[in-house]
Amino acid sequence: MSQGDERGYGGNEPGGRTEDAYSTLGGTRQTRTRLPGGIDDGDGYGRRPARNSRSLIMVVGVVVLLIAAIAFANQGGGGASGSDGEKKADAAGAGPTAATGTRPVQGKNGTIASGFAHDEQGAQSAAANYAVALGSAEMFDKTKRDGILDAVIAPASVNKFRTTLDEAYSTDFFRNVGLNDNGTAPSGFVFVSRTTPIGTKVTKSSTDQATVEVWCSGLIGLAGEGSTKPVTDGWFTITMELQWVDGDWKAVTHSQTDGPAPVGGDNRASSADEIAGAVNGFGGFTYAR
């Protein structure tokens, strides 16, 4: 249906005669002209201003609604604002991951966001971003892994994390996920390891400490023709204890449990080439929440 049909423009008038571009007047094909002021051209059909007025009112109404919607969106739902236009933190909704309108962090520690707010929202944001970093493919590279740990782990806990993870990312583990002994993907394959936060919640907090749970979905596997370790998805919950250190939240502990996992959908599994193309074509997020 065209826009004209939808608004009553371009169709036949109900109960009236069909109006072609030309009408038979006096046995000849002549153009029928509608004159201003409701004067007709002798065929008994004058202008119908009511229809055009109704259409104009509809158009004006739609424009007004669009302007109002844009203004509402720019205000972030009408919450309280400071003098610089930034919404105050107390504008948060009831949901633990509801948008608050607080400006996202501006800093980065490498590719990882930093400079989180010194409150529960900041702790949740930190935990979500750290979950992404700690579940990335870069963790399979020793040099990159050390850089990630330096960025997200509290200084007093870095060495413990590094020792534990160096043991976990072993040759046997690499082989188990289809990688070479040094953690690289075999020729012709793309290694996928991504974590996506679904939601966060604070289970314990004080001024400088917070425990945050991050519900996540993840992908891991080798994308490529003939892969014996195809990319699969999973659901899990990460729990982090965070501490406020040197002006930012840092992780002190990290643990993971399975689920909650939804019922699988009926989506057709994509081919190895489609998955590889998606991984190469869609970059991962560098800021969550």
Contacts in CASP RR format, 6 or more apart in sequence:
PFRMAT RR
TARGET T0000
AUTHOR 0000-0000-0000
METHOD contacts of the structure
MODEL  1
MSQGDERGYGGNEPGGRTEDAYSTLGGTRQTRTRLPGGIDDGDGYGRRPA
RNSRSLIMVVGVVVLLIAAIAFANQGGGGASGSDGEKKADAAGAGPTAAT
GTRPVQGKNGTIASGFAHDEQGAQSAAANYAVALGSAEMFDKTKRDGILD
AVIAPASVNKFRTTLDEAYSTDFFRNVGLNDNGTAPSGFVFVSRTTPIGT
KVTKSSTDQATVEVWCSGLIGLAGEGSTKPVTDGWFTITMELQWVDGDWK
AVTHSQTDGPAPVGGDNRASSADEIAGAVNGFGGFTYAR
2 10 0 8 1.000
3 9 0 8 1.000
4 10 0 8 1.000
4 11 0 8 1.000
5 11 0 8 1.000
7 55 0 8 1.000
7 58 0 8 1.000
8 51 0 8 1.000
8 55 0 8 1.000
9 55 0 8 1.000
12 18 0 8 1.000
12 19 0 8 1.000
13 19 0 8 1.000
13 48 0 8 1.000
17 45 0 8 1.000
19 45 0 8 1.000
21 31 0 8 1.000
22 29 0 8 1.000
22 30 0 8 1.000
22 31 0 8 1.000
22 32 0 8 1.000
23 30 0 8 1.000
23 32 0 8 1.000
23 43 0 8 1.000
25 32 0 8 1.000
25 43 0 8 1.000
32 41 0 8 1.000
32 43 0 8 1.000
32 45 0 8 1.000
33 41 0 8 1.000
34 40 0 8 1.000
34 41 0 8 1.000
34 46 0 8 1.000
34 47 0 8 1.000
35 41 0 8 1.000
35 47 0 8 1.000
36 47 0 8 1.000
37 47 0 8 1.000
38 46 0 8 1.000
38 47 0 8 1.000
38 49 0 8 1.000
39 46 0 8 1.000
39 47 0 8 1.000
40 46 0 8 1.000
40 47 0 8 1.000
72 78 0 8 1.000
75 81 0 8 1.000
76 87 0 8 1.000
76 99 0 8 1.000
76 101 0 8 1.000
78 91 0 8 1.000
79 87 0 8 1.000
79 88 0 8 1.000
79 91 0 8 1.000
80 87 0 8 1.000
80 88 0 8 1.000
80 90 0 8 1.000
80 91 0 8 1.000
81 87 0 8 1.000
81 88 0 8 1.000
82 88 0 8 1.000
86 101 0 8 1.000
86 102 0 8 1.000
86 103 0 8 1.000
87 100 0 8 1.000
87 101 0 8 1.000
87 102 0 8 1.000
89 100 0 8 1.000
89 102 0 8 1.000
89 117 0 8 1.000
89 119 0 8 1.000
89 121 0 8 1.000
91 100 0 8 1.000
91 101 0 8 1.000
92 98 0 8 1.000
92 100 0 8 1.000
92 121 0 8 1.000
93 100 0 8 1.000
96 124 0 8 1.000
96 199 0 8 1.000
96 200 0 8 1.000
96 201 0 8 1.000
96 202 0 8 1.000
97 124 0 8 1.000
97 199 0 8 1.000
97 200 0 8 1.000
97 201 0 8 1.000
97 289 0 8 1.000
100 121 0 8 1.000
102 117 0 8 1.000
102 121 0 8 1.000
104 113 0 8 1.000
104 125 0 8 1.000
104 287 0 8 1.000
105 113 0 8 1.000
105 114 0 8 1.000
105 115 0 8 1.000
105 116 0 8 1.000
105 117 0 8 1.000
105 125 0 8 1.000
105 287 0 8 1.000
106 115 0 8 1.000
107 113 0 8 1.000
107 114 0 8 1.000
107 115 0 8 1.000
108 114 0 8 1.000
108 286 0 8 1.000
109 151 0 8 1.000
109 152 0 8 1.000
110 151 0 8 1.000
111 286 0 8 1.000
112 129 0 8 1.000
112 130 0 8 1.000
112 133 0 8 1.000
112 148 0 8 1.000
112 151 0 8 1.000
112 152 0 8 1.000
112 286 0 8 1.000
113 125 0 8 1.000
113 129 0 8 1.000
113 286 0 8 1.000
113 287 0 8 1.000
113 288 0 8 1.000
114 151 0 8 1.000
114 248 0 8 1.000
115 247 0 8 1.000
115 248 0 8 1.000
116 122 0 8 1.000
116 123 0 8 1.000
116 125 0 8 1.000
116 126 0 8 1.000
116 248 0 8 1.000
116 249 0 8 1.000
117 125 0 8 1.000
118 244 0 8 1.000
118 247 0 8 1.000
120 202 0 8 1.000
120 205 0 8 1.000
120 210 0 8 1.000
122 249 0 8 1.000
123 202 0 8 1.000
123 205 0 8 1.000
123 210 0 8 1.000
123 212 0 8 1.000
123 242 0 8 1.000
123 249 0 8 1.000
124 200 0 8 1.000
124 201 0 8 1.000
124 202 0 8 1.000
124 212 0 8 1.000
124 289 0 8 1.000
125 288 0 8 1.000
125 289 0 8 1.000
126 212 0 8 1.000
126 242 0 8 1.000
126 248 0 8 1.000
126 249 0 8 1.000
126 250 0 8 1.000
126 251 0 8 1.000
127 200 0 8 1.000
127 212 0 8 1.000
127 214 0 8 1.000
127 238 0 8 1.000
127 240 0 8 1.000
127 242 0 8 1.000
127 249 0 8 1.000
127 251 0 8 1.000
128 197 0 8 1.000
128 199 0 8 1.000
128 200 0 8 1.000
128 214 0 8 1.000
128 288 0 8 1.000
128 289 0 8 1.000
129 152 0 8 1.000
129 287 0 8 1.000
129 288 0 8 1.000
129 289 0 8 1.000
130 152 0 8 1.000
130 240 0 8 1.000
130 251 0 8 1.000
131 195 0 8 1.000
131 197 0 8 1.000
131 214 0 8 1.000
131 216 0 8 1.000
131 238 0 8 1.000
131 240 0 8 1.000
131 288 0 8 1.000
132 194 0 8 1.000
132 195 0 8 1.000
132 196 0 8 1.000
132 197 0 8 1.000
132 284 0 8 1.000
132 285 0 8 1.000
132 288 0 8 1.000
133 139 0 8 1.000
133 148 0 8 1.000
133 151 0 8 1.000
133 152 0 8 1.000
134 148 0 8 1.000
134 152 0 8 1.000
134 195 0 8 1.000
134 238 0 8 1.000
134 254 0 8 1.000
135 193 0 8 1.000
135 194 0 8 1.000
135 195 0 8 1.000
136 148 0 8 1.000
136 193 0 8 1.000
136 194 0 8 1.000
136 195 0 8 1.000
137 191 0 8 1.000
137 192 0 8 1.000
137 193 0 8 1.000
137 194 0 8 1.000
138 144 0 8 1.000
138 145 0 8 1.000
138 148 0 8 1.000
139 145 0 8 1.000
139 148 0 8 1.000
139 165 0 8 1.000
139 169 0 8 1.000
139 193 0 8 1.000
140 169 0 8 1.000
140 174 0 8 1.000
140 179 0 8 1.000
140 183 0 8 1.000
140 191 0 8 1.000
140 193 0 8 1.000
141 183 0 8 1.000
142 166 0 8 1.000
142 169 0 8 1.000
145 165 0 8 1.000
145 169 0 8 1.000
146 162 0 8 1.000
149 158 0 8 1.000
149 161 0 8 1.000
149 162 0 8 1.000
149 165 0 8 1.000
150 158 0 8 1.000
152 250 0 8 1.000
152 251 0 8 1.000
153 161 0 8 1.000
153 250 0 8 1.000
153 251 0 8 1.000
153 252 0 8 1.000
154 243 0 8 1.000
154 245 0 8 1.000
154 250 0 8 1.000
154 251 0 8 1.000
154 252 0 8 1.000
155 245 0 8 1.000
155 250 0 8 1.000
156 252 0 8 1.000
157 250 0 8 1.000
157 251 0 8 1.000
157 252 0 8 1.000
157 253 0 8 1.000
161 254 0 8 1.000
169 183 0 8 1.000
171 181 0 8 1.000
174 180 0 8 1.000
174 181 0 8 1.000
174 182 0 8 1.000
174 183 0 8 1.000
175 181 0 8 1.000
177 191 0 8 1.000
177 220 0 8 1.000
177 221 0 8 1.000
177 222 0 8 1.000
177 229 0 8 1.000
178 186 0 8 1.000
178 221 0 8 1.000
178 222 0 8 1.000
178 228 0 8 1.000
178 229 0 8 1.000
179 185 0 8 1.000
179 186 0 8 1.000
179 191 0 8 1.000
179 222 0 8 1.000
180 186 0 8 1.000
184 191 0 8 1.000
185 191 0 8 1.000
185 222 0 8 1.000
186 222 0 8 1.000
188 224 0 8 1.000
189 222 0 8 1.000
189 223 0 8 1.000
189 224 0 8 1.000
189 227 0 8 1.000
189 276 0 8 1.000
190 222 0 8 1.000
190 223 0 8 1.000
190 224 0 8 1.000
190 275 0 8 1.000
190 276 0 8 1.000
190 277 0 8 1.000
190 279 0 8 1.000
190 280 0 8 1.000
191 221 0 8 1.000
191 222 0 8 1.000
191 223 0 8 1.000
192 219 0 8 1.000
192 220 0 8 1.000
192 221 0 8 1.000
192 222 0 8 1.000
192 223 0 8 1.000
192 231 0 8 1.000
192 275 0 8 1.000
192 279 0 8 1.000
193 219 0 8 1.000
193 220 0 8 1.000
193 221 0 8 1.000
194 218 0 8 1.000
194 219 0 8 1.000
194 220 0 8 1.000
194 284 0 8 1.000
195 216 0 8 1.000
195 217 0 8 1.000
195 218 0 8 1.000
196 216 0 8 1.000
196 217 0 8 1.000
196 218 0 8 1.000
196 285 0 8 1.000
197 214 0 8 1.000
197 215 0 8 1.000
197 216 0 8 1.000
197 288 0 8 1.000
197 289 0 8 1.000
198 215 0 8 1.000
198 216 0 8 1.000
198 217 0 8 1.000
199 214 0 8 1.000
199 215 0 8 1.000
199 289 0 8 1.000
200 212 0 8 1.000
200 213 0 8 1.000
200 214 0 8 1.000
200 215 0 8 1.000
200 289 0 8 1.000
201 212 0 8 1.000
201 213 0 8 1.000
202 210 0 8 1.000
202 211 0 8 1.000
202 212 0 8 1.000
203 211 0 8 1.000
203 212 0 8 1.000
203 213 0 8 1.000
203 239 0 8 1.000
204 210 0 8 1.000
204 211 0 8 1.000
205 211 0 8 1.000
207 244 0 8 1.000
208 243 0 8 1.000
208 244 0 8 1.000
209 241 0 8 1.000
209 242 0 8 1.000
209 243 0 8 1.000
209 244 0 8 1.000
210 241 0 8 1.000
210 242 0 8 1.000
210 249 0 8 1.000
211 239 0 8 1.000
211 240 0 8 1.000
211 241 0 8 1.000
211 242 0 8 1.000
212 239 0 8 1.000
212 240 0 8 1.000
212 242 0 8 1.000
213 237 0 8 1.000
213 238 0 8 1.000
213 239 0 8 1.000
214 237 0 8 1.000
214 238 0 8 1.000
214 239 0 8 1.000
214 240 0 8 1.000
215 235 0 8 1.000
215 237 0 8 1.000
215 259 0 8 1.000
215 260 0 8 1.000
216 235 0 8 1.000
216 236 0 8 1.000
216 237 0 8 1.000
216 238 0 8 1.000
217 233 0 8 1.000
217 234 0 8 1.000
217 235 0 8 1.000
218 233 0 8 1.000
218 234 0 8 1.000
218 235 0 8 1.000
218 236 0 8 1.000
219 231 0 8 1.000
219 232 0 8 1.000
219 233 0 8 1.000
219 234 0 8 1.000
220 231 0 8 1.000
220 232 0 8 1.000
221 227 0 8 1.000
221 229 0 8 1.000
221 230 0 8 1.000
221 231 0 8 1.000
221 232 0 8 1.000
222 228 0 8 1.000
222 229 0 8 1.000
222 230 0 8 1.000
222 231 0 8 1.000
223 230 0 8 1.000
223 231 0 8 1.000
223 272 0 8 1.000
223 275 0 8 1.000
223 276 0 8 1.000
223 277 0 8 1.000
223 279 0 8 1.000
224 272 0 8 1.000
224 273 0 8 1.000
224 275 0 8 1.000
224 276 0 8 1.000
225 272 0 8 1.000
225 273 0 8 1.000
226 272 0 8 1.000
227 272 0 8 1.000
230 272 0 8 1.000
230 275 0 8 1.000
231 275 0 8 1.000
234 261 0 8 1.000
235 258 0 8 1.000
235 259 0 8 1.000
235 260 0 8 1.000
235 261 0 8 1.000
235 262 0 8 1.000
236 256 0 8 1.000
236 257 0 8 1.000
236 258 0 8 1.000
236 259 0 8 1.000
237 256 0 8 1.000
237 257 0 8 1.000
237 258 0 8 1.000
237 259 0 8 1.000
237 260 0 8 1.000
238 254 0 8 1.000
238 255 0 8 1.000
238 256 0 8 1.000
239 253 0 8 1.000
239 254 0 8 1.000
239 255 0 8 1.000
239 256 0 8 1.000
239 257 0 8 1.000
240 251 0 8 1.000
240 252 0 8 1.000
240 253 0 8 1.000
240 254 0 8 1.000
241 251 0 8 1.000
241 252 0 8 1.000
241 253 0 8 1.000
242 249 0 8 1.000
242 250 0 8 1.000
242 251 0 8 1.000
242 252 0 8 1.000
243 249 0 8 1.000
243 250 0 8 1.000
243 252 0 8 1.000
244 250 0 8 1.000
270 278 0 8 1.000
END
